[in-house]
Amino acid sequence: MLPEARERAVLLTDVHTEVHLDLTSTDAFTVEARITFDCTQPGASTFLELTGASDVTLDGEPAAYVDGRIALPDLAAHNEVRVTARMPYVTDGDGMTVTIDPADGERYVCAHTSMDITQKVIPCFDQPDVKSTFAVTVTAPAHWTVLANGPLEQRTPGEGDDTAPHTWTFGTTPPFSSYLFTLVGGPWVSVTWDEPYAPAPGGTLPFGWHARASQERELRRDADELRRITSTCFQHYTSVFEPEYPYADYQQVFAPGLNWGAMEFPGCVVYRDEGLTQGTPTELQRQWLASTIAHEMAHMWFGDLVTMKWWEDSWLNESFADFMGYDVAGVAAGYTDAWTSAAITRKPTGYRADRRRSTHPIAEDTDKVVDVDTAFANFDMITYAKGNAALKQLGHWLGQEDFLAGVNTHLNAHAFGNADLAAFLDSLDSATEHDVRAWAAAWLRTTGFDTLVVTRDDAGVPVLHREGSRPHRLTVSAYDDAMQLVGSRDVHLGEEPVRLEEFAGLVVVPNSGDETFAVIRPDEQSWAAITAGLSSVESHLTRAVLWWTAVDLAESQVISVGDLVALADRHLRPESHPLVVEGVLRALQLVTRGHDEPGEVAAHLAVVADIARGAVEGGDPLLAPGASRVLARLSADRTFLVQWLERDDVDPSVRWAAVHRLAELGDPSHIDAEAERDQSVAGHHAALSARAAVPTAEAKAEMWQRLMGGDLSTHELDAVGAGFWGWEQADLVEPYLTRYVTDGLALALRSGQAMADSIGDAFPRLPLTRAVRRQLRATVAEALATGDVPTVLARAWNDALDDLDRTL
């Protein structure tokens, strides 16, 4: 809780942690820890956190250990605490996560921490503004590789034969927050190199990429590009950030069981292993990985070196890294269309989040973040996507030079410490003459988004208005009736409308460069020309902005789902940019799931599938990977899908999409054969999802027991939940809508944060009649009204209510 955290932060200084972990047992792991720290108020009391330990001793004696806390009374000026404990492994990704790879039976153990989860792995002062150094040793099976935050200093074989466990000794780290502690162990396959870096001893740093042994083919296939992205981003950051890279090496791991997309552990970044795709990645997947690599590396400075004091400023970590991820993927790693993918996939998630009752300021008020569960729920698309967009607008407004100068002032002033919004604004203020505090008040301390409206006066002059309260600097572009660019203008929009005299009689597109966070509402003349000539717009970024506008109009029920599908039928077929094609195909599926009627969905899916088929058969190798997955997932042509499966050259992801669709259409006969063919973790999850899609009462009953039985990992629950609510299965699954609420709540009450989040993700999203949507809404609202729903699940369900309300 926040008051206790504040008190402890005042008491503790100079914290150092030495810890030994033994991972050799498959039943539980053991922890031996020595923690030293100074106390600013001798005689005071505090506590260490350690969750789930089966026995705890302090200095050899049984400890006062209650509800996950080890009491530390009557502190001296300098203190030493020793703890030994035996701790459970977990499968939900919240703690020391064990995964058995179905491909080869190998075991992997990963300390997936973050937030307040490190206390499930080691004893610690588990809050962001109490930093510690960490000196770690790990004993594990001899054939493993172990990685941790510090650099490997020594690997010592055990006594006995070659199978005796080894012990890995890692160098002491600089101080960082406990939520950034990690280690990962298993028979990793690795690609390593020495990265040039002049300030390092010897002029280089050890770098590496690591993956499960069964993913060796994929890692070797992608190794050159992974290394290139890593190196170019690192060289960029070390040239634009003034503080030196803070850590002694940089390892990156595709690890099983991670609940986040990736996590910025200092010196040892971990990614979900799905990021290393079995087959050819789509362009969006390639873009995601590049921007995520850049995102996590930015955290080494902004988040790890300088950390927020408390979770209300999590945006200082995530908004900044999200912005830098897209920007640096473009300017350094060569993914120059990064902002196009953001416009059509990332930013829309921010707009959707900002419409819900759960919206909050990017920089939340401290008293609103009362505990870590509340903070966990705020790691959302307000913090990531909207915060990213706000910082992009700030950089556009300030200019890149002043923005980076302010960032460097901040990093230098607070290195290895903690900072808050006020400190960040002080740093920006020192680098510019602009009023950054007024900007922050308008952009970071308020909710919602502005609408940029175009009207025309009697002379045909377009006038740009702002419905909202924020200042905007943006590009406005003008086109002729054939949507050929005539000119563009940089506009500063405030309270007063801006007349665009030079664009009289022309089609006008505000925010054509996607510099700001605001939806647009074109005038009637412009919208008519846009819908007639969208595919003729030269800039793919502007096309992405206009496609999002069409999706937003459909979600706002200004146009129908059928209108949106018809627009795609006309203008997505000639589209040649893979990010636009893939992003719009994804948006079409999302809108159809959330807003379509059961009686209309088959016809709309048929159009979308046919658009995807055209892209697959058009011969463009950049379009085919993304479009083929959509075609396999949506086609109702069983013969075509079976013929695809009879070929050996079909991508594994496409094969599973076809297997899933066939199962959904009533033919589950291909699941077992594909599962035998693909015994990977990804194949295991895909098989679960396909079995959940089988449209029989018996299959649904069996998979429901698995979904809500409590034995699935979070990733397995995600897979079953994704398959259960079939596109055209409204009547079949209707009895489970109420059970989702009752059984889901029961499972959440006996689980933790991560499982509650996965239960929320499994919300029944499929085309339903309005009457059934209303009943589902009433059932969820009634459960929430009891006050018994855990915080993380309550957040997800309230968001789902808002989405239902928009549909209704």
QUIMOPE-V273189 format. One record per backbone hydrogen bond with DSSP energy under -0.5 kcal/mol. NH is the residue of the N-H (numbers start at 1). CO is the residue of the C=O. Records with the same first field share a line. If there is no record, write none. Layout:
NH: CO ; CO
This chain:
2: 370
5: 1
6: 2
7: 3
8: 4
9: 5
10: 6
11: 7
12: 8
13: 38
15: 131
16: 36
17: 133
18: 34
19: 135
20: 32
21: 137
22: 30
23: 21 ; 139
29: 87
30: 22
31: 85
32: 20
33: 83
34: 18
35: 81
36: 16
37: 79
38: 13
39: 77
40: 11
43: 75
44: 41
46: 72
48: 70
49: 124
50: 68
51: 119
54: 86
57: 84
58: 61
59: 82
61: 58
63: 56
65: 63
66: 64 ; 69
69: 66
70: 48
71: 64 ; 69
72: 46
75: 44
79: 37
81: 35
83: 33
84: 57
85: 31
86: 55
87: 29
88: 52
89: 27
90: 96
95: 93 ; 112
97: 95 ; 110
98: 90
99: 108
101: 99 ; 106
102: 100
104: 101
105: 101
108: 99
109: 185
110: 97
111: 183
112: 95 ; 110
113: 111
114: 179
117: 114
120: 117
121: 118
122: 118
124: 49
126: 124
127: 125
130: 127
132: 176
133: 15
135: 17
136: 134
137: 19
138: 168
139: 21
140: 138 ; 166
142: 163
144: 141
145: 186
147: 184
148: 150
149: 182
153: 169
154: 169
156: 167
157: 155
158: 164
164: 161
166: 140
167: 156
168: 138
169: 154
170: 136 ; 168
171: 151
173: 134
176: 132
178: 127 ; 130
180: 177
181: 178
184: 147
185: 109
186: 145
188: 186
189: 211
191: 209
193: 207
195: 193 ; 205
197: 203
200: 197
203: 200
204: 201
205: 195
206: 248
207: 193
208: 250
209: 191
210: 252
211: 189
215: 212
216: 213
219: 215
220: 216
221: 217
222: 218
223: 219
226: 222
227: 223
228: 224
229: 225
230: 226
231: 227
232: 228
233: 229
234: 230
235: 231
236: 232
237: 233
238: 234
239: 235 ; 236
240: 236
241: 237
250: 206
251: 267
252: 208
253: 269
254: 210
255: 253 ; 271
258: 255
263: 270
265: 263
268: 265
269: 251
270: 263
271: 253
272: 261
273: 255
275: 272
276: 273
277: 275
286: 282
287: 283
288: 284
289: 285
290: 286
291: 287
292: 288
293: 289
294: 290
295: 291
296: 292
297: 293
298: 294
299: 295
300: 296 ; 297
301: 298
302: 298
303: 301 ; 306
304: 299
305: 299 ; 300
306: 301
307: 305 ; 417
309: 419
313: 310
314: 311
316: 313
317: 313 ; 314
318: 314
319: 315
320: 315
321: 317
322: 318
323: 319
324: 320
325: 321
326: 322
327: 323
328: 324
329: 325
330: 326
331: 327
332: 328
333: 328
334: 330
335: 329
336: 334
338: 335
340: 337
341: 337
342: 338
343: 339
344: 340
345: 341
346: 341
347: 342
349: 345 ; 346
350: 346 ; 347
351: 347
352: 348
353: 349
354: 350
355: 351 ; 352
356: 353
359: 356
362: 446
363: 444
364: 312 ; 362
368: 365
369: 365 ; 366
370: 368
375: 371
376: 372
377: 373
378: 374
379: 376
380: 378
384: 380
386: 381
387: 382
388: 384
389: 385
390: 386
391: 387
392: 388
393: 389
394: 390
395: 391
396: 392
397: 393
398: 394
399: 395
403: 399
404: 400
405: 401
406: 402
407: 403
408: 404
409: 405
410: 406
411: 407
412: 408
413: 409
414: 410
415: 412
416: 305
417: 305 ; 414
419: 307
424: 420
425: 421
426: 422
427: 423
428: 424
429: 425
430: 426
431: 428
432: 428 ; 429
436: 434
439: 435
440: 436
441: 437
442: 438
443: 439
444: 440
445: 440
450: 517
451: 467
452: 519
453: 451 ; 465
454: 521
455: 453 ; 463
457: 461
460: 457
462: 500
463: 455
464: 498
465: 453 ; 463
467: 451 ; 465
468: 466
472: 493
474: 491
476: 489
477: 509
478: 487
479: 507
480: 484
483: 480
486: 478
487: 478
489: 476
491: 474 ; 489
493: 472 ; 491
494: 492 ; 496
498: 464
499: 497
500: 462
501: 499
503: 500
504: 501
505: 460
506: 503
507: 479
509: 477
511: 475
512: 475 ; 509
514: 511
518: 516
519: 450
521: 452
527: 523
528: 524
529: 525
530: 526
531: 527
532: 528
533: 529
534: 530
536: 533
537: 534
543: 539
544: 540
545: 541
546: 542
547: 543
548: 544
549: 545
550: 546
551: 547
552: 548
553: 549
554: 550
555: 551
556: 552
557: 554
558: 553
559: 553
564: 560
565: 561
566: 562
567: 563
568: 564
569: 565
570: 566
571: 567
572: 568
573: 568
575: 572
578: 576
581: 577
582: 578
583: 579
584: 580
585: 581
586: 582
587: 583
588: 584
589: 585
590: 586
591: 587
592: 588
593: 589
594: 590
595: 591
596: 592
600: 597
601: 597
602: 598
604: 600
605: 601
606: 602
607: 603
608: 604
609: 605
610: 606
611: 607
612: 608
613: 609
614: 610
615: 611
616: 612
617: 613
618: 614
619: 616
620: 615
621: 619
623: 620
624: 620
625: 621
627: 623
628: 624
629: 625
630: 626
631: 627
632: 628
633: 629
634: 630
635: 631
638: 636
641: 637
642: 638
643: 639
644: 640
645: 641
646: 642
647: 644
655: 651
656: 652
657: 653
658: 654
659: 655
660: 656
661: 657
662: 658
663: 659
664: 660
665: 661
666: 663
667: 662
668: 666
671: 668
674: 670
675: 671
676: 672
677: 673
678: 674
679: 677
684: 680
685: 681
686: 682
687: 683
688: 684
689: 685
690: 686
691: 687
692: 688
693: 689 ; 690
694: 690 ; 691
695: 663
696: 694
700: 696
701: 697
702: 698
703: 699
704: 700
705: 701
706: 702
707: 703
708: 704
709: 705
714: 91
717: 713
718: 714
719: 715
720: 716
721: 717
722: 718
723: 719
724: 720
725: 721
726: 724
729: 726
733: 729
734: 730
736: 733
737: 733 ; 734
738: 734
739: 735
740: 736
741: 737
742: 738
743: 739
744: 739 ; 740
745: 741
746: 742
747: 743
748: 744
749: 745
750: 746 ; 747
751: 748
756: 752
757: 753
758: 754
759: 755
760: 756
761: 757
762: 758
763: 760
765: 763
766: 764
768: 596
773: 769
774: 770
775: 771
776: 772
777: 773
778: 774
779: 775
780: 776
781: 777
782: 778
783: 779
784: 780
785: 781
786: 782 ; 783
787: 784
788: 783
794: 790
795: 791
796: 792
797: 793
798: 794
799: 795
800: 796
801: 797
802: 798
803: 799
804: 800
805: 801
806: 802
807: 803
808: 804
